Amino acid sequence: MKRILLLAAAATPLLLAGEAVAQEFIVTAPEGGGEPARVEDIVIVGEATYRNRSDETAPGLSYDQQYFQRFEPLSVGDALRRVPSVTFLSDVLESDGARMRGLDAGYTQILIDGERVPGAGVDRSFFVDRIPAELIERVEVVRSSSANRSGDAVAGAINIVLRDAYTLDGGYVRAGGLYYSDGEWAPSLGLTWGGEVGPGRLIVSANLQGRRSPKDKFSQRFDQPGGTLDNVEVQTDVRDGTDYSFNANYQVPVFGGELELAGVFVRTDRYQDEDSWEYRDGIQDEANLLSYNDNNLDILTDNLSLRGRWRGEMMGGETTLRLGYANISDEQDEFEGESEYLRDGTPFPDEDRYTADRTLVDILDEEWSARISHQRDLGAVELEFGLDWSSQTRDSLITEADRIRFNVPNAPGVRPTVPPFSGYAPVAGGDSLIEEDRLDPWAMISGEAGPVRWEAGLRYETTDVTITDETAAPADRVTSNDYAELLPSAAIRWSLTEDDRITASVARTIRRPRFDYLSPALLEEEYGDDDFIGNPDLQPETAVGFDVGYERRLGRRGVAGINLFYRDIANLTEAVVVTDAAGTPLVGSGGAGTFVYSVDNVGDGQVWGVELDLSTPLDALGMPNTGVFFNWSWLDSQVDDLMGERRFNGQSDQVLSAGFTHDIPTWQAAFGATYFHQGEAYDRVLAEEIHTRYGDNLEIFLERRFGENVVLRLTGTNLLDSSKDEDFDKFDNVADQIARNYDEFELETESAGPVWQVALRWTF
């Protein structure tokens, strides 16, 4: 066995505002006494691959890169659709915020090589579609937390292990393209090389990935469910961009230990073009054209991460020292222009009104992090302890220009000449600086007793937050908050036989408040006619979670398992009405009948479910070259809000992924398919409720290998023309929502066509 410390800096695109928490994994060294594997053994897959059995005590699943590679996923998000209990509420063809066990993405901890990686979003979630799938060595689904990892994992964690300098000996080139349903192509290019450089080993990788998502939307709007049709909207939505990434990792013996230096840069350049036409009474002709809306969003996001780590023998054990720096720069420029044609009741070409808005977003998130840890063998047990420190600053500036509005004899779908925008000013809550410092000591012990392996640990997380919001009232412009939580955890793995084992775990975890919930700025008419103001004194949510599972090895390569989980979440963050000192609700900016809402820690919530997974060749049926996988999860929850009981927002009731691969050795060929189904989800927020249903997705691949060095693949995605259907119940305010007095009821369907990809991989 070989012990390797896998660092996020080795290849991860985004290492933001994250706590310096490294996680060690025990992996089997390649044949040859610890030498890196030949690149063709990893890139040119010659047989079906299956889920691994994780060697960690805490319950989890492990999937090698070859498990996903044949379907040529573009991003980690695409790959995660083949693991249990991961859902998305993204648009069709998108896989951004992973929702483990169906919960909001903020409840799922995304780890890169064992380290926490919060993203740029206000809910602290990390968009996994920003990580190119080319960088994956394996993906681990970590169902329960341990003391040597950050405790931000209420639903669980997804650990994306990336290639380091010991992964490859050699290099490969990947070249291909994607063909979309609108007739457009996007390129896909990559180059990776690993080998000896001087006294150490180096891996470098560069990737260019074209990304495109052409979609069509159709909306019907009624005065209430089953009521009169007011209008329909026809919309096209095209998201076109390119991701560039470069990473390097160098490992070299220094001072009796090993020094690792790593860095990565990723640029996301995306343009989103939405055009919509709204028609009166559902009659789609020029005489009934109500409006034309032109919405364009230009996004440029740069991510940089630099890290160094030294590990070696010291003080009778093994000591790790590490220092990291990461930042993300997110710039967005959004333009929205709308032509209104029937304001006076007279159809085109009479005078119409044109309105133009422009919003600029500039976010810079920087973090310094460090860790010192020590591990030593005490005989009966192994002791590990350490101290993690991080300091994050998040500087946000969101400004809007003065609205431009004028009358013009206009033509449908034609943008008039728009004068230059001026008078830019921050939106409410849009000019802020958030400083968050964390210092987290932790300790854990582990051991073995015959067939039983166990671990127990304690982590103490302290957080100091200062919020400076230049748009808030003078007395509230600078606010601060601090809190500390004790997070115990324990896990056991009992090997009943060589093939059967039981796992059980308990852990206390935490979810820190969303950034936008902390701002004390007043947002007028944020929810219908009602206002919203943040709560800088908001405390984190905490949860006690239990996992119990059974796993059985099937033959030589197969494995099947069942897992039951339960989470009891306390200090739940929910909406509350703001009152004065006498307990009287404040009147909102909309006047009588409207209110001011905020958020506070009120009530509890529970989450539970069952997870099944199977990954095995069909040896028992005499089909050793055929592999199948099946993942199914049943999910449920309960929470109380202002309007009563509901599930957690956005939680699907089930998720299913299943598929097969079949190799034809005599032809050096293979083919396979994946089927994905996600159950219905429901969201209830202030003044709006959303029911979401997804169509099923089918993917296929065809593969032909040429010798030991070349493989050609054709993959097809979204072959069932998947759709996303949503019902929107809209209200003027929360009082009307409770009384079911509708402002509008909307049915929206979003659909997209198939995506075909050709990829050629050549190893050298």
N, C-alpha and C positions, 0 to 999 in steps of 0.2 A: 504494500500500500504506500501511497505517496501523499503527503500532506501539502496542499497548495492553498495559499491565501489569495483569493480572487478579489481584485479591487475594481470598483466601479470605474476608476480612472483609466483602466486598461482600454476601454473602448466605448464607454457610454456617451451618447450625445448630450444628455441633460443631467447635470449634477448640480442641482440648485438648492439653495437654502436648506440643504440636507444636514442631518446630524452625522458626525463622523463615526459611523458604526460599521465595522468590518465583521464579516461572518466567515468562519472557516468551514470548509466542506472537505470531507474525506473522499477522494476519488481514486479509482483504480488506475494505476500507471499503465501506459501503453506497453506492449511487449517490447523488450529490449532494455529492461532495467531502468525505466524512468525516462527513456528517450521520447521526444515528441512523436506523435503519430504521423505516418506519411499522409501528405495532403490528399492523395487520391482515395485513401481509406475513409476520409471524412466527406469529401466533396462528391466523389463519384460513387454513389450508393448502389450496391449490387444486390441487396436483399432487403426484405421488409424489416422495419425497425419498430420497436414497441416501447411502452413506458417502462422506466426503470423502477426498481425498489429503492426508495430513499434509505440511506444509512443514518439519517438524523433521528434522534430520539423523539423530538417533537413531530407530530404527525404531518405528513406531506407527501406529495407526488412529484416525480421527476421525469422530464421529457427531453431527450437529446435533440439537437438541432436536426438530425436526420429524420426525426419523427415528423417535422413540419416541411422539410426542404423540398420534397418532391412536388408539393403543391405551390412552390415558389411564392410564399407570402411576401408582400411588399414591406410590411412592418410587423413589429411585435404584436400590435393589435390584431392584425389578420391571423397571426399564428395562434393567439389565445382563444380563438373560436373553436379550437379542437381540444381544449382542456375542460374539466368539469367546473360547473357553477360560475362561469364567467359570462356575464351578459353586457350588452351595450344599449344605450338609448340614443345612439348616433343616428344621423341620416343614413339612407341607403348608400352602400359602397364605402362607408366610413366606419372606423373602429378606433375611437379616441379614448374616452374615459372608461376604463375597465371597472365593472361593478361586480365584485366578488360576492357570491351569494345573493345577487340581485340588489344589494344596497347601493346607495349613492356612492359615487366614486371617491368621495372624501373619507369613506369608511375603509377603503382598501389601501393598504400600504404597498407601494411599488418600490421594490428593492432592485438595485443594480449591483450584482456581485455581493449581495448581503448588506448593502448600504441603502438607507432611506433616501429617496429622491423626490421631494415635493416639486410640483410643477409651478407654472406661472399663473394658474387660475386662482380666482379668489377663494375657492373652496379647498385649496391646498392639494388638489388632485393632480396627477401627472398623466399627460396624454401619451399613451403607449404607442400611438401611431407615429410619433416622432423618432422612434428608434428603428433604424433599418433592420430587417430580419436577417440580413447578411452577417450581422455582428453576433448573433446568438450562438452560444455553445450548448446551452440547455436552458429550460424553463422549469422552475420549481414552484409548485403550489404549496405554500406554507400555511397550514390550517390553524396553527396555534403559535402564540408568541413565546420567545425565550428572553432571558434577562440580558443577554449580550446583543440584543437588537432593540432599536427604538420601539416604544410601546404603541405607536400610532397604527394599530392594526386590529380594529374592532371586528371587521368582517374576516380578516386574514391578510395574508401577504402573498404577492407574486414576486418571486425572485428571478430576475433575468440575469443569468450567468453568461458573460461575454468572453470572447476568445482572448487569452493572454499570450505572452511570449512562448509558453510551453505547449500551446495548442497545436501548432503546425510546424512541419519541417518541409518547406517548399512553398509554392505559391499557386495561385489560380486566377484566371480571368473569367469574368462573367459578362456576357453581352447579350442584349435582347431588346425587346420592345413590347409595348402593350397596345392593343387595338380596342377602341371603345365603340359603343353603340352609335355615337354620333359621327363615326367615320374618321376620328382623329387618332393619331399615334403618339405615344410617349416613350422616350428612351429609358433604358435600364443598363447601367454600366458599373462594373466593379473590378477592383484589383486588390488582392491580398497576398502578402508574402511574410513568411516567418523563417528565421534561421539564426545561426551564430554570427555575432558581430563583436569582435574583440573578445574580451573575457566573458561576455554575457550573451543573452539571447534577445532578439528584437522581433516584434511583429508590427507591420504597418498595413494600413488599409485605407483605400479611398473609394468612395461610392458616389454615383450620380443617379438619382432616381426620379423619373418623371411621374407626376401624380395628376390624375384627372378624374373628376366625378361629375358627369353630365346627368342631370335628373329633371324630371317633369313633375309639376304639382298641379292639383286641381282642388279648389275649395268651393263649398256651398255654404252659404250663411242664411240662417233662418232667424225669425224673431224668438223662437223657442223650439224645443224638441217637438217634432211633428207639426210645426207651425208653418207659417207662410215663408216662401223663399224670397229673400230680399235681393241677393246678388250672388254671382259666382266670380271666381278669380282663376285665371289661367296663368301659370308661372313656369318659367324655365330657370334652372339653377345650374350653373357650370362652375366648378372649382378646379382651377388649373394651376399647376405649380411644379417646382422642382426642389428636391432635397439634395443638398451636397454635404458629404461628411468625410472627415479625415481623422484618423486616430493612430496613435503609436504607443507601444508599451515596451520598455526595456528593463530587463532583470539581470543583475550582476552581483556576484559575491563581493561583499564589502565588510570589513571589520568583523570577520567571523560569522557574519549573518548574510542576509540577502537584501539588497536595495532594489526597489522597484520605482521607476520613474515613468509617468504616463500622462498623456494629454489627449484631448479630443476636441474637435471643432465641428459644429453642425450648423448649416444655414438652411432655413426653410423660407422659400420665396414663393408666395401663393397669391393668386388673384381670383376673387370670387365675384361672379357676375350674375345677378338676379334681375330678371325682367318679368313684370306681371301686368296683366290686363284685367280690369274689373268691369263686369257687365251687369246692368240693371235687369232684375227679374229673371236672370239666367238666360237671357236672349243674347247670343253671341254674334252681334252684328254691329256695324259702325254707329247706327242710330241709337244704340243702347250702351255704348261705351262710356262708363263712368269715369275711369281714370287709367292712366298708364304710369307705372312706377319703375324707375331705373335705379337699382341699388348696386353699387360696386364697392368692394372692400379689397384693399391692397395690403398684404401682410408681409413683413420681413422680420424674421426671428433668428437671432444668432445665439449660439450656445457655446460656451467655452468652459473646459474643466482641466485643471492641472493638479496633479497629486503626486506625493512622494511617500514611500513607506519603507521602513527598515524593520526586519525581524531577525532575531538571533538569540542564542543562548545567553542568559544573564541571570544572576542571583539564584542559581539552582533551578531555573526553569526557562521558559521561553517568553521573551518580551517583544512587544510590538510598539513601534512609534510611528505615527503618521501625521501628515499635515496636508491640507487640501484647500484649494480655492476654486470657486465656480461662480459663473454669472450667466444671466440670460438677459438679452436685450430684445424687447418686443415692441415693434413699431407698426402701427396700423393707421391707415388713412381711408376713411369711409365717406362715400358720397351718396346722397339719396336725392333724386329729383322726381317730382310727381306732377303730372299734368291732370287737371280736373276738367272734365268736358261738359258735365250736365249740372253745374252749380245753379244756373238760372233756368233750368228745365228745358233749355233749347239745345238740341244736339249740335255736334260739329257741323259747319266750321265757324259758328259764332265765337265771340271772344271767350277764351278759357283762362283759367288761372294756373300758373306754374309756380311751384315751391321747391327750393333747393336747400339742402342742409349738408354740412360737412363736419365730421368729427375726427379728431386726431388723438391717438393713444400712444403714449411713450412710457414704457415700464422698464426699469432697470433693477434687477434683483441680484444682489451679490452676497456671497457667504464665505467666511473663513471657518474651517473646522479642524479639529485635532483629536487625537486619541492616544492614550497610553494604556496598555493592558499587559497583564502577566498571567501566565498559565504554568502550573506545576503539578507534578504527581506527588500525592501525599500517601501513596500506598493503597489504602482501601478506596480512596476517592481521588478525583482530580479536581483541583481548585482553579477557578479562573475569575479574575476581577479586573476592573478597569475604570477609567474616567473619560467621559466623552464631553467635548466642549464645542459649541458652535455659536457664531455671531452672524446674524442675517440683517441686511437692510433692504427694504423694498420701497423704491422711490417711484411713485405713480403720478402721471400727469395726463388727465383726460380733458380735452378742451373742445368746445363747440364754437363754430363761427356764427356771426349774426345771420339769422335766416334771410334768404333772398326770396322775395315773392313779387310777382308782377303778372299782369294780364297780357295775353298775346294771342293773336289768331294762329292757332297751332294745328299741326297735323298729328294724327294718332301715331305714337311710337317714335316721334322725332324729337330729340332734345334741342331746345332753343339755345341760343348763345347765352351763356351764364357769365355775368360779370365776376371779377375776382372777389373771393370771400375776404372778410375783414372782421375785426372786433372779436377775435378769439378770446374765450374766457373759460375757466375751469367749470365743469359741471359740479353739481352738489356731490361732495365726497370724492371729487376727481383730482384734487391736489393734496397728496398725502405722503407721509414718510412713516413706515412701520419698522421699528427696530426690535428685534427679538433675540435675546440671549438665553442660551440653555447650558446648564452644567449638570450632567447626569452620571453619578457614580453607580456602579452595579457589581454584583458578585453572583457566582453560581458554582454549584458543585455537581458532579456527575459520577456515576459508577456503574458497575455490573455485578450481578449476583446470579451466577448460572445463566439461565435463559432470559433473565430480566435485566434490562438496561434502563436507567433512570437519570433524571436531572431535576434540579430544583434551584431556583434563583430569585433574586430580589433586585429590583431596579428602582432608583429614586430619581424622578425627573423633575427638575426645577425650571421654571420659565419666567422671564421678566420681559414685559412688552411695554413699549412706549409708542403712542400713536400721535403724530402731529398732522392735523387736518386743517389746512388753511381756509377751507370753505365752511367750517363749522362756526357756531357762535363764538365770539371772543373768549368767553369763559370756558369753552370746551375744546379749544384748539389743541391743547396738549393734555393728553390723558395717559395714565399708566395703569398697569395691572400686573400682578404676579401671582403665581400659584405653584403648588408642588404636589405631586402624586406619587404614592408608593405602589409599585406594580409587581406583586409576586407572581411566580409562574412555576409550574411543575409538569412533568411529562413522564410517561412510562411506556416501554415497549417490551412485550412479553412474547417470546418465540415459543409457541406451543409445540411446534415441530419444525423441521427444516423448511417446510412449505407454508406453515400457518403461523400468523402472529396477530396479536391484539395490541392496539395503541389506545392510550387514554391521556388526556391533558386537561389542565385548567390554567387559566391565565387572566389577569386583570389588564385591560388595555385602555387607551385614551384616544379621544378625538378632540383636537384643538379647534377653537372657533374659526369660522370663515373670516377672511379679512374684511369683506364688505359688511359683516355683521358688527364689526368693532367701531366703525366710523360714526361719530356723533353728529354728522351732518344730516339735516332734514331733507328728505327727498319727497317733494310734493307730487301727489297723485301717482305714486309708485305702483299702487295696487288699485286699479280702477280709479275711483275718486278719493281713495284713502291715502294718507301719507305714511311714510316710514322713517324711523330714526334708529340708528344702530345703538348698541349697548357696549361701551368700552369695558364694562365690568363683567362681561360674560365669562363664565367659567367653562372649562372643558367638559365634554361628556365622558363618562367612564363606563366600562362594561366588564362584567365577569362572564367568561365564556368557557364552555365545556365541549370537548370533542371525544367521541368514542368510536373506534373503527376496528374492522376485521379485514385482513388481507390474506389472500392465498395465492401462492405461486402455481401456475398452470404449466406443467411440462418444464422444458428447459428455458423458454423465453417469455412465456405468458404470465400475466398477473391480473387478478380481479380483486375488487374491494368494495366495501360498503362503509359509510361513515355517517354518524348522526351528530348534529351540532345544535347548540343552544346558546344564545346570547341574551343576557339581562342588562339592558342599557339604562343607566341612571343619569340624572342631570340633563335630560333630553332638552335640546334647544327647540323651542316652539314659539309661535307668534303670541304676543300679548297686547292688550289695549293699554296705552299710556294714560295714566290718570294724574290729577293734581294731588296736592297734599290731603285734600278732603276725600279722595277716592273717586272724584267725578271724572269721567272720560274727557280727554281733551278733544276739542272740535277741530277737524281737519281743515285744510285750506279750501276744500270744496264747500264749506259752510255747513249748516245744520244737516244732520243725518250722515255726516262723514266723520272719520276718526283718525287718530294718529296711532300707528302700530309700531311695536318694537319686538325684540326677541329676548327671552330669558330662559333660565334653566328651570323647567317645570316638568314634572311627571317622569314616567319611565316608559320603556318600550321593550318588547321581547321579539326575538328572531329565532326561528328554528327550521330544521329541514333534514332531508335525507339525500345522500349523494352516492350514486353507484358509478363504478368505472370498470371497464374491461379492456384489455389490450393483449392480444394473443395471436400466434399463428394457428392455423387449423391442422396441426399435426395429427390430432386424433381422428380427423376425417380423411387422412391421407393427402392433405393439401399443404405441405410444409412451405410452399412458396406463396401462400395466400395469408395475409394478415388482416385482422379485423380489429376495430376499436368501437367502443360504445360508452358514452358518458350521459347519464341522466340525473338531474337533480330536481327534487320537489322542494319548493321554498315557500315559507309563510312567515307572517309577522303580525304584530299588533301594536298600535300606538294610539293615544288619544290626543286630539287637538281641539281647537275652539268649537268645532262642529261635531265632535263625537269620535267614534272609533273608526280606524282605517288601518290598512297595511302601511308599511314604510313607503314613502313616495318612490315611485319608479321601480318597485320590486316586481319582477316577473314571477308568475306562479310556478313556472318550470322552465328548464332549458335542456335541450337534447342535442348532442352531436354524435354522429355515427359515420362509419366509413370502412373502406377496405383498400388494400393494395395487393396487386398480384404480379409476381415476377415470372418472366419467361426466359430462363437462363440460356436456352439454346439460341434464342434470337437476340440475347442481350437487350431485352426490352421489358417494360413494365407499364401497368396502367392502374388507375384507382379512382375512387370517388369519395367525397365527403358530403354529408347532409346535415344541415343545421336548422334547428327550430327553437324559437324563443317564445315563451308564453306572454299573455297579456300583462300590461302594467297600468297602474293608476296613480295619478298625482293629484293631490288637493292642496293648493296654496291659497293665499288670500285673493279673493275675487275671481278665481279661476280653477277649473278642474279639467284634467286631461285623461282620457282613456287611449292607450296606445296598443296597437296590434301590428305584428310583423309578419310578412310573408316568409315562406321557407326559402332556404338558400341551398343550391347544389353546386359543387365544384368537382371538376375532373382533372386528371393529368394523364398524358401519354409520354413515355420516356423511351429513348433509344440510346444505348451506350455504344461507343466506338473505341474498342481497345480498353486500355486502363486509364486513359487520360481525357477522354471527351465524352460528354453526355449532352444530349439535346432533348429539351422538354417543351411540350405544348400544354398549357393549362387554360382552363375555362372557369370563370367565376360568375356567380349570379345567373346561372343558366335557367332559373325559373322566373326570371324577371321580377325579383322580390319587390314588395311594396311595403311602405310604412303608412298605416291608416290611423288617424287620430281624430277623436271627438273632443271639441272644446266647449265647455260650459262656461260662459263669460257673464260677469255681473258688474254692475256699477260700483258696488262696494260690498263689504262683508255682510252687512245687515241684509242686503238683497240676496246674497248668496245663501244665507240661512233660511230666508223666507222663500227661496226659489223664484225670485222675480228676475227673469232673464233680461240681460241687455242684448245677448246674441248667443246663438248656438251654431257652431261651425263644424263641418265635416271636411277633413283634408286628407288627400291621398297623394303620396310621393312615390314615384316609381323610377326605375332605371333598368337599362338593358344589360346584356352580358358583356364581360370583359375577357378578351383573349390575350394570352401572353406566350411569347416564344423566348426561350432562354437557352443559351449555349454556354457550357462551363468547360474550360480547358485547364488542366493542371500541369504544372512544370516543376 
